[in-house]
Amino acid sequence: MSEEKAKKPGKPAAAAGATAGTEGAAQYTQKKKKTPWTIERCKKFARRYSNLQQWESGSPSSFKAANAHGWINECKALFSKTDSSKKIKKSA
C-alpha cells in the first residue's frame, strides 16, 4: 500500500512554479465601476451629435439607455444645430 501512495500523481514542479507568479496578478486588476445612465449623462452625450443616426452609431450605449427610459425626445432637443460640413473650412 505504501507504494500506491508514492505513485499518486501530483502537481508537476514546473506547473506549480508557473502559476505562482500569476496568482497575485489577479488582485491588482480592478474592474471598472459601472456608472448608471441618467438623463443628464444621456443629454451630455446627445449634445455631441446633430441627429439620431449619428448619436446611435457614435455612442450606442447612451442611445440605448435613453431609448429604454423614454428620454429620446428630451435628448433630441439638444442636438447641435450647426451643420457639420460648415464646421471645418480648409483654407486654400
Rosetta blueprint (number, residue, H / E / L):
1 M L
2 S H
3 E H
4 E H
5 K H
6 A H
7 K L
8 K L
9 P L
10 G L
11 K L
12 P L
13 A H
14 A H
15 A H
16 A H
17 G H
18 A H
19 T H
20 A H
21 G H
22 T H
23 E H
24 G H
25 A H
26 A H
27 Q H
28 Y L
29 T L
30 Q L
31 K L
32 K L
33 K L
34 K L
35 T L
36 P L
37 W L
38 T L
39 I H
40 E H
41 R H
42 C H
43 K H
44 K H
45 F H
46 A H
47 R L
48 R L
49 Y L
50 S L
51 N L
52 L H
53 Q H
54 Q H
55 W H
56 E H
57 S H
58 G H
59 S L
60 P H
61 S H
62 S H
63 F H
64 K H
65 A H
66 A H
67 N H
68 A H
69 H H
70 G L
71 W L
72 I H
73 N H
74 E H
75 C H
76 K H
77 A L
78 L L
79 F L
80 S L
81 K L
82 T L
83 D L
84 S H
85 S H
86 K H
87 K H
88 I L
89 K L
90 K L
91 S L
92 A L
